[in-house]
Amino acid sequence: MLQDPHRRRILQLSLLAAASGLMPFDTASAAGQNVGDGKAEGTSGPGDFDFFLGTWTVRHRRLKQRLANNNEWQEFDGTCRVWPLLGGVANINERVVNRPDGVYRGLGLRAFDARTKTWADWNLDARHPHKLDVPIIGTFANGVGTFLSDDTFEGRPIKVRGIFSKITPTSAQWEQAFSPDGGRTWETNWVMRYTRTA
């Protein structure tokens, strides 16, 4: 989607500026905006991620090895704060992840395209700050957001699926899955359970 390296770099710098505090964040006002209730949405719109604005504690459950017939899971905690951008058609989050092998930070950026009625969701890992992940593209229907992309994992092509579900005013869930066979089968490898903080 971001084939032009200059556009890609501008997006990376914007994400880093937001994380460094150069962009304003008001937790009280963000948390007080229209919180989604998980009901049917009909079609996607710029308010789909209103439920996600604010601050959260996160319980992570991550598969230790992906696409390796592995059933060992790691569990750990983290935090996340989310605020709106561009008048609500985009939002950004900064997260802290307390993995057993060390703490790291990351950013997520989501933007709504009114023409296609779809969202794009990018990820930037602070451990690899010059590598912006391929965006997953998706929509919300019946209170569930489903996002898909084509990517690679350890040199082989895969499909990536992300799902936002179980959305309430105080909680939500995100889960990520990979498919090595074009979407015929999926392996869930990361589940994040969000709980809103006061």
MIDOSE-1310 file (N, C-alpha, C; in nm, 2 decimals, decimal comma, always signed):
residues 198
mlqd	+0,08/-0,12/+0,00/+0,00/+0,00/+0,00/+0,09/+0,13/+0,00; +0,20/+0,12/+0,08/+0,29/+0,24/+0,08/+0,41/+0,20/+0,00; +0,40/+0,20/-0,13/+0,51/+0,16/-0,22/+0,62/+0,27/-0,22; +0,58/+0,40/-0,21/+0,67/+0,51/-0,22/+0,75/+0,52/-0,09
phrr	+0,88/+0,50/-0,09/+0,96/+0,50/+0,04/+0,95/+0,63/+0,11; +0,93/+0,74/+0,04/+0,92/+0,87/+0,11/+0,79/+0,88/+0,19; +0,68/+0,83/+0,13/+0,55/+0,83/+0,20/+0,56/+0,74/+0,33; +0,63/+0,62/+0,31/+0,65/+0,53/+0,41/+0,73/+0,59/+0,53
rilq	+0,83/+0,67/+0,49/+0,92/+0,73/+0,60/+0,84/+0,84/+0,67; +0,76/+0,91/+0,60/+0,67/+1,02/+0,66/+0,58/+0,95/+0,76; +0,52/+0,84/+0,73/+0,43/+0,77/+0,82/+0,51/+0,73/+0,94; +0,63/+0,67/+0,92/+0,71/+0,63/+1,04/+0,74/+0,74/+1,13
lsll	+0,78/+0,85/+1,07/+0,82/+0,97/+1,15/+0,69/+1,02/+1,23; +0,58/+1,02/+1,16/+0,46/+1,06/+1,23/+0,43/+0,98/+1,35; +0,44/+0,85/+1,33/+0,42/+0,75/+1,44/+0,52/+0,78/+1,56; +0,64/+0,80/+1,52/+0,74/+0,83/+1,63/+0,72/+0,96/+1,70
aaas	+0,67/+1,06/+1,62/+0,64/+1,19/+1,69/+0,52/+1,17/+1,78; +0,43/+1,09/+1,75/+0,31/+1,07/+1,84/+0,36/+1,00/+1,96; +0,44/+0,90/+1,95/+0,49/+0,83/+2,06/+0,57/+0,91/+2,16; +0,65/+1,01/+2,10/+0,74/+1,08/+2,18/+0,67/+1,20/+2,25
glmp	+0,54/+1,21/+2,23/+0,46/+1,31/+2,31/+0,45/+1,44/+2,23; +0,49/+1,45/+2,11/+0,48/+1,57/+2,03/+0,33/+1,59/+1,98; +0,25/+1,49/+1,99/+0,11/+1,50/+1,96/+0,03/+1,49/+2,09; -0,08/+1,57/+2,10/-0,15/+1,58/+2,23/-0,23/+1,45/+2,26
fdta	-0,24/+1,42/+2,38/-0,33/+1,31/+2,43/-0,40/+1,35/+2,55; -0,53/+1,34/+2,55/-0,61/+1,37/+2,67/-0,69/+1,25/+2,70; -0,64/+1,17/+2,80/-0,70/+1,05/+2,84/-0,85/+1,07/+2,87; -0,88/+1,17/+2,95/-1,02/+1,19/+3,00/-1,11/+1,21/+2,88
saag	-1,07/+1,30/+2,79/-1,17/+1,33/+2,68/-1,17/+1,21/+2,58; -1,06/+1,14/+2,56/-1,07/+1,02/+2,47/-1,15/+0,91/+2,53; -1,14/+0,88/+2,65/-1,22/+0,78/+2,72/-1,37/+0,81/+2,72; -1,40/+0,94/+2,72/-1,53/+0,99/+2,73/-1,61/+0,99/+2,60
qnvg	-1,54/+0,97/+2,49/-1,61/+0,97/+2,36/-1,70/+0,85/+2,35; -1,78/+0,85/+2,24/-1,87/+0,74/+2,22/-1,81/+0,60/+2,23; -1,84/+0,53/+2,33/-1,78/+0,40/+2,35/-1,87/+0,30/+2,28; -1,81/+0,21/+2,20/-1,89/+0,11/+2,13/-1,95/+0,01/+2,22
dgka	-2,07/-0,05/+2,18/-2,13/-0,14/+2,27/-2,13/-0,28/+2,21; -2,06/-0,30/+2,09/-2,05/-0,43/+2,03/-2,17/-0,47/+1,95; -2,27/-0,38/+1,93/-2,39/-0,41/+1,85/-2,36/-0,40/+1,70; -2,45/-0,45/+1,63/-2,44/-0,46/+1,48/-2,42/-0,32/+1,43
egts	-2,32/-0,30/+1,34/-2,28/-0,17/+1,29/-2,35/-0,14/+1,15; -2,38/-0,25/+1,08/-2,43/-0,23/+0,94/-2,31/-0,23/+0,85; -2,25/-0,11/+0,83/-2,13/-0,10/+0,75/-2,03/-0,02/+0,83; -1,90/-0,04/+0,79/-1,80/+0,03/+0,86/-1,80/+0,18/+0,84
gpgd	-1,76/+0,25/+0,95/-1,76/+0,39/+0,94/-1,65/+0,45/+1,03; -1,63/+0,58/+1,03/-1,52/+0,64/+1,10/-1,53/+0,62/+1,25; -1,65/+0,59/+1,31/-1,66/+0,57/+1,45/-1,64/+0,43/+1,50; -1,60/+0,34/+1,41/-1,58/+0,20/+1,45/-1,49/+0,18/+1,57
fdff	-1,38/+0,26/+1,57/-1,28/+0,24/+1,68/-1,30/+0,33/+1,80; -1,41/+0,40/+1,81/-1,44/+0,48/+1,93/-1,43/+0,40/+2,06; -1,47/+0,27/+2,05/-1,46/+0,19/+2,17/-1,32/+0,17/+2,22; -1,22/+0,19/+2,13/-1,08/+0,16/+2,16/-1,01/+0,28/+2,22
lgtw	-1,07/+0,40/+2,22/-1,00/+0,52/+2,27/-0,99/+0,52/+2,42; -0,87/+0,56/+2,47/-0,85/+0,56/+2,62/-0,73/+0,48/+2,66; -0,73/+0,44/+2,78/-0,62/+0,36/+2,84/-0,67/+0,22/+2,88; -0,58/+0,13/+2,86/-0,61/-0,01/+2,89/-0,50/-0,09/+2,96
tvrh	-0,53/-0,19/+3,03/-0,43/-0,29/+3,07/-0,46/-0,41/+2,97; -0,36/-0,48/+2,94/-0,37/-0,59/+2,84/-0,31/-0,72/+2,90; -0,38/-0,82/+2,88/-0,33/-0,96/+2,91/-0,31/-1,03/+2,78; -0,18/-1,06/+2,76/-0,14/-1,13/+2,64/-0,13/-1,28/+2,65
rrlk	-0,16/-1,35/+2,55/-0,14/-1,49/+2,54/-0,08/-1,52/+2,40; +0,04/-1,56/+2,40/+0,12/-1,57/+2,27/+0,18/-1,70/+2,25; +0,15/-1,76/+2,13/+0,21/-1,89/+2,10/+0,36/-1,88/+2,09; +0,43/-1,97/+2,15/+0,58/-1,95/+2,16/+0,64/-1,96/+2,03
qrla	+0,60/-2,06/+1,94/+0,65/-2,07/+1,81/+0,53/-2,07/+1,71; +0,55/-2,00/+1,60/+0,44/-1,99/+1,50/+0,46/-2,09/+1,38; +0,35/-2,14/+1,34/+0,35/-2,23/+1,22/+0,45/-2,34/+1,24; +0,46/-2,40/+1,36/+0,56/-2,50/+1,39/+0,49/-2,62/+1,47
nnne	+0,36/-2,63/+1,46/+0,29/-2,74/+1,54/+0,32/-2,73/+1,68; +0,33/-2,61/+1,73/+0,37/-2,58/+1,87/+0,25/-2,55/+1,95; +0,23/-2,60/+2,07/+0,12/-2,57/+2,16/+0,16/-2,51/+2,29; +0,28/-2,45/+2,30/+0,32/-2,38/+2,42/+0,29/-2,24/+2,41
wqef	+0,22/-2,19/+2,51/+0,18/-2,05/+2,51/+0,26/-1,97/+2,62; +0,29/-1,85/+2,60/+0,34/-1,75/+2,70/+0,23/-1,66/+2,74; +0,22/-1,62/+2,86/+0,13/-1,52/+2,91/+0,20/-1,41/+2,98; +0,16/-1,29/+2,95/+0,23/-1,17/+3,01/+0,13/-1,05/+3,00
dgtc	+0,17/-0,95/+3,07/+0,09/-0,83/+3,08/+0,14/-0,71/+2,99; +0,06/-0,61/+2,98/+0,11/-0,49/+2,91/+0,01/-0,38/+2,94; +0,03/-0,26/+2,87/-0,06/-0,15/+2,88/-0,07/-0,09/+2,74; -0,18/-0,01/+2,72/-0,20/+0,05/+2,59/-0,28/+0,17/+2,61
rvwp	-0,25/+0,28/+2,53/-0,33/+0,40/+2,53/-0,36/+0,44/+2,39; -0,48/+0,48/+2,36/-0,52/+0,50/+2,22/-0,59/+0,64/+2,22; -0,55/+0,72/+2,11/-0,62/+0,85/+2,10/-0,65/+0,87/+1,95; -0,75/+0,96/+1,92/-0,79/+0,99/+1,78/-0,70/+1,09/+1,71
llgg	-0,70/+1,08/+1,58/-0,62/+1,17/+1,49/-0,71/+1,21/+1,38; -0,68/+1,32/+1,31/-0,74/+1,36/+1,19/-0,90/+1,37/+1,20; -0,94/+1,42/+1,31/-1,08/+1,44/+1,33/-1,16/+1,32/+1,35; -1,09/+1,21/+1,39/-1,16/+1,08/+1,42/-1,15/+0,98/+1,31
vani	-1,10/+1,01/+1,19/-1,09/+0,91/+1,08/-0,96/+0,83/+1,10; -0,88/+0,86/+1,20/-0,77/+0,78/+1,23/-0,75/+0,77/+1,38; -0,67/+0,68/+1,42/-0,63/+0,67/+1,56/-0,50/+0,60/+1,57; -0,43/+0,62/+1,69/-0,30/+0,57/+1,71/-0,30/+0,51/+1,85
nerv	-0,22/+0,41/+1,87/-0,20/+0,36/+2,00/-0,05/+0,33/+2,03; -0,01/+0,35/+2,15/+0,12/+0,32/+2,20/+0,10/+0,21/+2,30; +0,18/+0,10/+2,29/+0,17/-0,01/+2,39/+0,30/-0,04/+2,45; +0,30/-0,09/+2,57/+0,41/-0,15/+2,64/+0,38/-0,29/+2,66
vnrp	+0,47/-0,38/+2,62/+0,46/-0,52/+2,63/+0,56/-0,58/+2,72; +0,52/-0,65/+2,83/+0,61/-0,70/+2,93/+0,63/-0,85/+2,90; +0,70/-0,88/+2,79/+0,73/-1,02/+2,76/+0,83/-1,08/+2,85; +0,83/-1,22/+2,87/+0,93/-1,28/+2,96/+1,07/-1,25/+2,92
dgvy	+1,10/-1,23/+2,79/+1,23/-1,21/+2,74/+1,27/-1,06/+2,74; +1,18/-0,97/+2,79/+1,21/-0,83/+2,80/+1,09/-0,74/+2,76; +1,10/-0,62/+2,80/+1,00/-0,52/+2,78/+1,02/-0,45/+2,64; +0,92/-0,43/+2,57/+0,94/-0,35/+2,44/+0,81/-0,27/+2,42
rglg	+0,82/-0,17/+2,33/+0,71/-0,08/+2,30/+0,68/-0,09/+2,15; +0,56/-0,05/+2,12/+0,51/-0,05/+1,98/+0,41/+0,05/+1,96; +0,38/+0,07/+1,83/+0,27/+0,16/+1,79/+0,18/+0,10/+1,69; +0,05/+0,13/+1,70/-0,04/+0,09/+1,59/-0,11/+0,22/+1,54
lraf	-0,13/+0,22/+1,41/-0,20/+0,33/+1,34/-0,31/+0,27/+1,26; -0,43/+0,32/+1,28/-0,55/+0,28/+1,20/-0,61/+0,40/+1,13; -0,65/+0,39/+1,00/-0,71/+0,50/+0,92/-0,82/+0,44/+0,84; -0,93/+0,52/+0,83/-1,05/+0,48/+0,76/-1,06/+0,55/+0,63
dart	-1,09/+0,47/+0,52/-1,10/+0,52/+0,39/-1,25/+0,52/+0,36; -1,31/+0,64/+0,35/-1,45/+0,66/+0,33/-1,50/+0,60/+0,19; -1,41/+0,61/+0,10/-1,44/+0,56/-0,04/-1,47/+0,41/-0,04; -1,38/+0,33/+0,02/-1,39/+0,19/+0,02/-1,46/+0,13/+0,15
ktwa	-1,49/+0,22/+0,25/-1,55/+0,18/+0,37/-1,46/+0,07/+0,44; -1,33/+0,09/+0,43/-1,24/-0,01/+0,50/-1,14/+0,07/+0,59; -1,09/-0,01/+0,68/-0,98/+0,04/+0,77/-0,85/-0,02/+0,73; -0,74/+0,05/+0,74/-0,60/+0,00/+0,73/-0,54/+0,00/+0,87
dwnl	-0,47/-0,10/+0,91/-0,41/-0,11/+1,04/-0,26/-0,14/+1,03; -0,17/-0,05/+1,06/-0,03/-0,07/+1,05/+0,03/-0,09/+1,19; +0,14/-0,16/+1,20/+0,21/-0,18/+1,32/+0,36/-0,14/+1,31; +0,41/-0,08/+1,41/+0,55/-0,04/+1,42/+0,61/-0,09/+1,55
darh	+0,71/-0,18/+1,55/+0,77/-0,23/+1,67/+0,90/-0,15/+1,70; +0,91/-0,10/+1,82/+1,03/-0,01/+1,85/+1,16/-0,09/+1,84; +1,16/-0,22/+1,85/+1,28/-0,30/+1,83/+1,33/-0,29/+1,69; +1,24/-0,26/+1,59/+1,27/-0,25/+1,45/+1,21/-0,13/+1,39
phkl	+1,26/-0,01/+1,44/+1,19/+0,12/+1,41/+1,19/+0,16/+1,26; +1,27/+0,09/+1,17/+1,26/+0,13/+1,03/+1,18/+0,03/+0,95; +1,11/-0,06/+1,02/+1,03/-0,16/+0,95/+0,88/-0,14/+0,99; +0,81/-0,09/+0,89/+0,66/-0,08/+0,92/+0,59/-0,20/+0,86
dvpi	+0,52/-0,27/+0,94/+0,45/-0,39/+0,89/+0,35/-0,37/+0,78; +0,33/-0,47/+0,70/+0,23/-0,46/+0,60/+0,09/-0,43/+0,66; +0,01/-0,34/+0,62/-0,12/-0,31/+0,68/-0,22/-0,42/+0,66; -0,30/-0,45/+0,76/-0,41/-0,54/+0,75/-0,53/-0,45/+0,72
igtf	-0,61/-0,49/+0,63/-0,73/-0,42/+0,58/-0,86/-0,49/+0,62; -0,95/-0,41/+0,68/-1,08/-0,48/+0,72/-1,19/-0,38/+0,74; -1,30/-0,45/+0,79/-1,42/-0,38/+0,82/-1,48/-0,43/+0,95; -1,58/-0,36/+1,00/-1,66/-0,41/+1,12/-1,80/-0,45/+1,07
angv	-1,85/-0,56/+1,12/-1,99/-0,60/+1,10/-2,03/-0,68/+1,22; -2,15/-0,64/+1,27/-2,21/-0,71/+1,38/-2,12/-0,70/+1,51; -2,05/-0,59/+1,52/-1,97/-0,57/+1,64/-1,84/-0,64/+1,64; -1,80/-0,70/+1,52/-1,67/-0,77/+1,51/-1,59/-0,70/+1,39
gtfl	-1,46/-0,67/+1,42/-1,38/-0,62/+1,31/-1,29/-0,73/+1,26; -1,29/-0,75/+1,13/-1,20/-0,86/+1,07/-1,11/-0,79/+0,97; -0,98/-0,82/+0,98/-0,88/-0,76/+0,90/-0,79/-0,87/+0,84; -0,75/-0,85/+0,72/-0,67/-0,95/+0,64/-0,55/-0,88/+0,57
sddt	-0,45/-0,96/+0,55/-0,34/-0,91/+0,46/-0,26/-1,03/+0,41; -0,18/-1,00/+0,31/-0,08/-1,10/+0,26/+0,05/-1,05/+0,31; +0,13/-1,14/+0,36/+0,26/-1,11/+0,42/+0,36/-1,22/+0,40; +0,47/-1,22/+0,47/+0,56/-1,33/+0,47/+0,60/-1,36/+0,61
fegr	+0,63/-1,48/+0,64/+0,68/-1,52/+0,77/+0,79/-1,62/+0,75; +0,91/-1,59/+0,80/+1,03/-1,67/+0,79/+1,05/-1,70/+0,64; +1,03/-1,61/+0,55/+1,06/-1,62/+0,41/+0,95/-1,69/+0,33; +0,84/-1,73/+0,39/+0,73/-1,79/+0,31/+0,61/-1,71/+0,31
pikv	+0,53/-1,71/+0,21/+0,41/-1,63/+0,20/+0,30/-1,68/+0,30; +0,23/-1,59/+0,36/+0,13/-1,63/+0,45/+0,01/-1,53/+0,44; -0,10/-1,56/+0,49/-0,21/-1,46/+0,51/-0,21/-1,44/+0,66; -0,24/-1,31/+0,69/-0,26/-1,27/+0,83/-0,40/-1,22/+0,85
rgif	-0,46/-1,27/+0,97/-0,59/-1,23/+1,00/-0,59/-1,17/+1,14; -0,66/-1,06/+1,16/-0,67/-1,00/+1,29/-0,82/-0,98/+1,32; -0,87/-1,01/+1,44/-1,01/-0,99/+1,47/-1,02/-0,92/+1,60; -1,10/-0,81/+1,60/-1,15/-0,74/+1,72/-1,28/-0,79/+1,75
skit	-1,30/-0,84/+1,88/-1,43/-0,90/+1,92/-1,46/-0,88/+2,07; -1,57/-0,93/+2,11/-1,60/-0,92/+2,26/-1,59/-0,78/+2,31; -1,64/-0,69/+2,23/-1,63/-0,54/+2,26/-1,74/-0,50/+2,35; -1,70/-0,44/+2,47/-1,80/-0,39/+2,56/-1,74/-0,25/+2,60
ptsa	-1,81/-0,17/+2,68/-1,76/-0,04/+2,72/-1,63/-0,05/+2,80; -1,60/-0,17/+2,86/-1,48/-0,18/+2,95/-1,38/-0,29/+2,91; -1,41/-0,36/+2,80/-1,32/-0,47/+2,76/-1,33/-0,49/+2,61; -1,23/-0,56/+2,55/-1,23/-0,60/+2,41/-1,12/-0,71/+2,40
qweq	-1,13/-0,77/+2,28/-1,03/-0,88/+2,26/-0,98/-0,86/+2,11; -0,85/-0,88/+2,10/-0,79/-0,89/+1,96/-0,72/-1,02/+1,95; -0,73/-1,08/+1,84/-0,66/-1,21/+1,82/-0,60/-1,21/+1,67; -0,48/-1,26/+1,66/-0,41/-1,27/+1,54/-0,39/-1,41/+1,50
afsp	-0,41/-1,44/+1,37/-0,39/-1,58/+1,32/-0,31/-1,57/+1,19; -0,23/-1,68/+1,16/-0,16/-1,69/+1,03/-0,22/-1,81/+0,96; -0,21/-1,80/+0,82/-0,25/-1,91/+0,74/-0,14/-1,93/+0,64; -0,08/-2,05/+0,63/+0,03/-2,08/+0,53/-0,03/-2,14/+0,40
dggr	-0,16/-2,16/+0,40/-0,22/-2,23/+0,28/-0,33/-2,15/+0,22; -0,31/-2,02/+0,21/-0,40/-1,93/+0,14/-0,54/-1,91/+0,20; -0,54/-1,93/+0,33/-0,67/-1,91/+0,41/-0,75/-2,03/+0,43; -0,71/-2,15/+0,39/-0,78/-2,27/+0,41/-0,78/-2,31/+0,56
twet	-0,67/-2,29/+0,63/-0,66/-2,32/+0,77/-0,59/-2,20/+0,83; -0,62/-2,18/+0,96/-0,56/-2,07/+1,04/-0,51/-2,12/+1,17; -0,40/-2,06/+1,21/-0,34/-2,09/+1,34/-0,34/-1,96/+1,42; -0,42/-1,95/+1,53/-0,42/-1,83/+1,62/-0,29/-1,83/+1,69
nwvm	-0,21/-1,72/+1,69/-0,09/-1,72/+1,76/-0,07/-1,61/+1,86; -0,17/-1,52/+1,87/-0,16/-1,41/+1,97/-0,30/-1,37/+2,01; -0,33/-1,36/+2,14/-0,46/-1,31/+2,19/-0,43/-1,20/+2,29; -0,50/-1,09/+2,27/-0,48/-0,98/+2,37/-0,62/-0,95/+2,42
rytr	-0,63/-0,95/+2,55/-0,76/-0,92/+2,62/-0,74/-0,78/+2,69; -0,82/-0,68/+2,65/-0,81/-0,55/+2,70/-0,91/-0,52/+2,81; -0,86/-0,45/+2,91/-0,95/-0,41/+3,02/-0,93/-0,26/+3,04; -1,04/-0,18/+3,03/-1,02/-0,04/+3,04/-0,98/+0,01/+3,18
ta	-0,89/+0,10/+3,19/-0,85/+0,15/+3,32/-0,92/+0,28/+3,35; -0,94/+0,31/+3,48/-1,02/+0,43/+3,51/-0,95/+0,56/+3,47
